[in-house]
C-alpha cells in the first residue's frame, strides 16, 4: 500500500528505515501523521505499538544510549523529534546479520520531519545537537527492566562518529562495558 503521508527508504542496514513525514500545510500551520499501522507494517514494523514514550533532553551534546532489549523481549521502535535536532544512531546486533555491528546515524529534527524505524535486534542511542530536544518513541514491546542491555557509546569497536564531544552521559550509560572480542550478537 502507498501512503502519501510518508516516504520510506532503506537506511543502509538490513531492516533499518528512514521515514520522511509529508506535511499538509496551509496558512494555519501543518498536519503531520506520525504513525500508520498499515504503512509501517509494510515497511517492517510488524508488531503493534505497545508503548509510546516522550522524552526531553536538556543539554546539547548529551548522549543517551546505546540501549536495547534482549530476546525474547527485543523491540522495534519508531523515533521522531518533536523539538530540536539530534544525531540518531542504530547499531545492528543481530547474530548472523550481514550488517552485524555496523551503525547508521541520521539527523532527525523538528525541521526535517524525519523518523527512524529501528527493527528489533538493534541498539539505539542519540546525541542532542541543540538544547531542549524532545523525542517521541513508538515501541513494539513493553519495557522490561530485566531484559535491558546496553553498549558503551564510545566503544572503539563501533567507532561511532558522534558529531559533538560527549557533554553528558548517564551513570548507567557510562557503566556499559565495551564489546568483548568474541561478542556474537543477539539471537533473533
C-alpha positions as semicolon CSV with decimal commas, in nm:
position;residue;x (nm);y (nm);z (nm)
1;X;0,000;0,000;0,000
2;X;0,115;0,351;-0,075
3;X;0,055;0,620;0,182
4;X;0,111;0,973;0,054
5;X;0,184;1,092;0,410
6;X;0,519;0,905;0,423
7;X;0,820;0,845;0,204
8;X;1,010;0,544;0,336
9;X;1,361;0,446;0,227
10;X;1,621;0,192;0,331
11;X;1,889;0,331;0,562
12;X;2,176;0,104;0,462
13;X;2,140;-0,162;0,735
14;X;1,906;-0,458;0,689
15;X;1,560;-0,359;0,814
16;X;1,653;-0,004;0,920
17;X;1,433;0,259;0,753
18;X;1,425;0,637;0,731
19;X;1,075;0,777;0,723
20;X;1,007;1,118;0,574
21;X;0,681;1,253;0,709
22;X;0,499;1,455;0,442
23;X;0,329;1,763;0,586
24;X;-0,004;1,902;0,479
25;X;0,044;2,276;0,516
26;X;-0,157;2,589;0,467
27;X;-0,168;2,936;0,621
28;X;-0,294;2,795;0,954
29;X;0,003;2,561;1,002
30;X;0,055;2,193;0,925
31;X;-0,066;1,843;0,992
32;X;0,184;1,557;1,012
33;X;0,095;1,192;1,056
34;X;0,342;1,026;1,295
35;X;0,227;0,667;1,255
36;X;0,013;0,449;1,028
37;X;-0,003;0,080;1,122
38;X;-0,072;-0,040;0,768
39;X;0,209;0,163;0,608
40;X;0,463;0,088;0,880
41;X;0,373;-0,281;0,879
42;X;0,459;-0,291;0,507
43;X;0,793;-0,122;0,592
44;X;0,883;-0,384;0,854
45;X;0,724;-0,262;1,178
46;X;0,515;-0,576;1,208
47;X;0,410;-0,580;1,572
48;X;0,161;-0,337;1,715
49;X;0,251;-0,039;1,931
50;X;0,276;-0,141;2,297
51;X;0,420;0,179;2,443
52;X;0,466;0,542;2,350
53;X;0,740;0,740;2,523
54;X;0,804;1,115;2,524
55;X;1,150;1,234;2,634
56;X;1,322;1,568;2,680
57;X;1,699;1,609;2,696
58;X;1,809;1,949;2,824
59;X;2,174;1,984;2,722
60;X;2,330;1,988;2,376
61;X;2,597;1,720;2,332
62;X;2,427;1,474;2,566
63;X;2,429;1,111;2,453
64;X;2,151;0,874;2,557
65;X;2,215;0,510;2,482
66;X;2,306;0,281;2,327
67;X;2,013;0,073;2,458
68;X;1,836;-0,247;2,352
69;X;1,619;-0,521;2,498
70;X;1,743;-0,879;2,490
71;X;1,533;-1,153;2,327
72;X;1,265;-1,262;2,372
73;X;1,178;-0,900;2,458
74;X;1,354;-0,734;2,163
75;X;1,159;-0,435;2,040
76;X;1,120;-0,240;1,720
77;X;1,079;0,134;1,758
78;X;0,999;0,442;1,558
79;X;1,183;0,754;1,678
80;X;1,070;1,107;1,592
81;X;1,184;1,451;1,708
82;X;0,917;1,697;1,817
83;X;1,156;1,977;1,915
84;X;1,524;2,032;1,844
85;X;1,779;1,832;1,645
86;X;1,957;1,505;1,720
87;X;2,205;1,260;1,569
88;X;2,014;0,932;1,596
89;X;2,215;0,607;1,584
90;X;2,115;0,244;1,532
91;X;2,362;-0,046;1,566
92;X;2,284;-0,390;1,423
93;X;2,335;-0,654;1,694
94;X;2,165;-0,943;1,517
95;X;2,371;-1,260;1,515
96;X;2,439;-1,364;1,155
97;X;2,320;-1,037;1,002
98;X;2,522;-0,917;0,700
99;X;2,542;-0,575;0,870
100;X;2,634;-0,709;1,218
101;X;2,797;-0,439;1,437
102;X;2,756;-0,174;1,170
103;X;2,592;0,152;1,270
104;X;2,398;0,420;1,092
105;X;2,342;0,777;1,206
106;X;2,072;1,015;1,084
107;X;1,999;1,376;1,173
108;X;1,639;1,392;1,294
109;X;1,483;1,727;1,367
110;X;1,161;1,915;1,405
111;X;1,253;2,092;1,079
112;X;1,326;1,790;0,856
113;X;1,034;1,573;0,980
114;X;1,235;1,251;0,959
115;X;1,179;0,945;1,175
116;X;1,385;0,630;1,210
117;X;1,223;0,285;1,211
118;X;1,458;0,061;1,408
119;X;1,393;-0,314;1,398
120;X;1,432;-0,549;1,692
121;X;1,789;-0,661;1,745
122;X;1,935;-0,313;1,710
123;X;2,082;-0,092;1,981
124;X;1,965;0,268;1,973
125;X;2,104;0,594;2,102
126;X;2,122;0,959;2,012
127;X;2,318;1,278;2,072
128;X;2,142;1,610;2,112
129;X;2,269;1,878;1,878
130;X;2,068;2,154;2,049
131;X;1,940;2,221;2,399
132;X;1,592;2,102;2,499
133;X;1,531;1,822;2,247
134;X;1,202;1,637;2,272
135;X;1,153;1,293;2,118
136;X;0,858;1,062;2,073
137;X;0,909;0,683;2,054
138;X;0,663;0,418;1,943
139;X;0,770;0,081;2,092
140;X;0,656;-0,261;1,971
141;X;0,710;-0,423;2,312
142;X;0,670;-0,304;2,669
143;X;0,984;-0,207;2,856
144;X;1,123;-0,497;3,060
145;X;1,396;-0,386;3,304
146;X;1,521;-0,746;3,334
147;X;1,581;-0,756;2,956
148;X;1,774;-0,427;2,931
149;X;2,105;-0,424;2,754
150;X;2,346;-0,151;2,655
151;X;2,660;-0,070;2,464
152;X;2,910;0,195;2,563
153;X;2,868;0,487;2,319
154;X;3,247;0,531;2,298
155;X;3,322;0,165;2,222
156;X;3,621;0,168;1,982
157;X;3,492;-0,145;1,807
158;X;3,183;0,050;1,699
159;X;3,372;0,377;1,633
160;X;3,059;0,589;1,622
161;X;3,140;0,934;1,486
162;X;2,937;1,145;1,730
163;X;2,914;1,496;1,580
164;X;2,997;1,670;1,910
165;X;3,214;1,590;2,208
166;X;3,002;1,398;2,457
167;X;2,892;1,664;2,706
168;X;2,687;1,441;2,932
169;X;2,627;1,068;2,979
170;X;2,421;0,896;3,248
171;X;2,597;0,682;3,509
172;X;2,413;0,383;3,365
173;X;2,544;0,450;3,013
174;X;2,897;0,519;3,142
175;X;2,883;0,176;3,306
176;X;2,819;-0,022;2,988
177;X;3,124;-0,233;2,902
178;X;3,297;-0,232;2,566
179;X;3,213;-0,525;2,340
180;X;3,413;-0,839;2,402
181;X;3,622;-0,954;2,104
182;X;3,416;-1,273;2,086
183;X;3,072;-1,099;2,101
184;X;2,835;-1,295;1,876
185;X;2,526;-1,074;1,887
186;X;2,161;-1,125;1,967
187;X;1,988;-1,443;1,853
188;X;1,663;-1,344;1,686
